[in-house]
Amino acid sequence: MATVKVTDSSFNADVIESDTPVLVDFWAEWCAPCKQIAPALEDVSEEFAGKMKIAKVNIDDDPDTPSKFHVRAIPTLMIFKGGQVVATKSGALTKSKLAEWISEHVDDGAALSA
């Protein structure tokens, strides 16, 4: 599963109403760290296929959603579960750090109901 482009108009259906956790990458074409992290996001989208969706919101094309979630720097990564933000990271991460961070929020089904 590759990363999925999400827009202001599709954000509710693609992220908020998703049955699985969604990692949202807020990025822009001109952002060097965003380009740096993109291959790692593609890789982890394969690794976590079926457990988590990886979505990308271009802040220049779709400015309403980043504004709503107070995105002040890019790349900003947010993990949504049940329509709520459960974790946020800013800046580029290595693939191993990214996978480690995602794992903390994907494989904790017991923690969800606690």
C-alpha positions as CSV (number, residue, x, y, z in Angstrom):
1,M,0.0,0.0,0.0
2,A,1.4,3.3,-1.0
3,T,0.9,6.7,0.6
4,V,-2.5,8.3,-0.2
5,K,-3.1,11.9,-1.2
6,V,-5.6,13.6,1.1
7,T,-7.2,17.0,0.4
8,D,-9.2,19.4,2.6
9,S,-12.4,18.0,1.1
10,S,-11.5,14.3,1.6
11,F,-9.9,14.6,5.0
12,N,-13.0,13.7,7.0
13,A,-13.7,10.5,5.0
14,D,-10.0,9.5,4.6
15,V,-8.7,10.3,8.1
16,I,-11.4,11.2,10.7
17,E,-13.8,8.4,9.7
18,S,-11.1,5.8,9.1
19,D,-11.5,2.4,10.7
20,T,-7.7,2.0,10.9
21,P,-5.2,4.4,12.4
22,V,-3.9,7.0,9.9
23,L,-0.5,8.8,9.9
24,V,-0.9,12.1,8.2
25,D,2.2,13.8,6.7
26,F,1.7,17.6,6.3
27,W,4.3,18.6,3.6
28,A,5.1,20.9,0.7
29,E,6.9,20.6,-2.6
30,W,9.5,23.2,-1.6
31,C,10.4,21.5,1.7
32,A,13.7,19.7,1.6
33,P,13.1,17.7,4.8
34,C,9.7,16.7,3.4
35,K,11.4,15.3,0.3
36,Q,13.9,13.6,2.6
37,I,11.3,11.7,4.6
38,A,9.1,10.7,1.6
39,P,10.9,7.4,0.7
40,A,10.8,6.3,4.4
41,L,7.0,7.0,4.5
42,E,6.5,4.9,1.3
43,D,8.6,2.1,2.9
44,V,6.6,2.1,6.1
45,S,3.3,2.3,4.3
46,E,4.2,-1.2,2.9
47,E,5.5,-2.4,6.3
48,F,2.3,-1.4,8.1
49,A,-0.2,-2.2,5.3
50,G,-3.5,-3.3,6.8
51,K,-2.6,-1.9,10.2
52,M,-2.2,1.8,9.3
53,K,-2.8,4.1,6.4
54,I,-0.2,6.7,5.5
55,A,-1.8,9.9,4.1
56,K,-0.1,13.1,2.7
57,V,-1.6,16.6,2.8
58,N,0.1,19.2,0.7
59,I,-0.2,22.4,2.8
60,D,0.0,24.7,-0.2
61,D,-2.8,22.9,-2.1
62,D,-4.9,22.3,0.9
63,P,-4.3,24.9,3.6
64,D,-7.5,24.5,5.7
65,T,-6.7,21.1,7.3
66,P,-3.1,22.1,8.5
67,S,-4.6,25.3,9.9
68,K,-7.3,23.4,11.7
69,F,-4.7,21.2,13.4
70,H,-2.3,24.1,14.1
71,V,0.5,22.8,11.9
72,R,3.3,25.4,12.3
73,A,6.3,23.5,10.8
74,I,6.8,20.9,8.1
75,P,7.1,18.1,7.9
76,T,4.6,17.5,10.7
77,L,3.4,13.9,11.2
78,M,0.2,13.2,13.1
79,I,-1.3,9.8,14.0
80,F,-5.1,9.7,14.1
81,K,-7.1,7.0,15.9
82,G,-10.8,7.1,16.1
83,G,-10.8,10.6,14.6
84,Q,-8.5,12.0,17.3
85,V,-4.8,13.0,17.1
86,V,-2.9,10.6,19.4
87,A,0.6,11.6,18.5
88,T,2.6,14.3,16.7
89,K,6.1,14.6,15.5
90,S,7.8,17.5,13.6
91,G,10.8,17.2,11.4
92,A,12.3,14.4,9.3
93,L,12.8,11.0,10.9
94,T,14.9,8.1,9.7
95,K,12.9,5.1,8.5
96,S,13.8,3.1,11.7
97,K,12.7,6.0,14.0
98,L,9.5,6.4,12.0
99,A,8.7,2.7,12.2
100,E,9.5,2.7,15.9
101,W,7.2,5.7,16.5
102,I,4.4,4.1,14.4
103,S,4.7,0.8,16.3
104,E,4.1,2.5,19.6
105,H,0.7,3.6,18.3
106,V,-0.4,0.7,16.1
107,D,0.2,-2.5,18.1
108,D,-1.4,-1.2,21.3
109,G,-5.0,-2.4,21.0
110,A,-5.2,-2.9,24.7
111,A,-4.1,0.6,25.4
112,L,-6.9,1.9,23.2
113,S,-9.6,0.6,25.5
114,A,-7.8,1.4,28.7
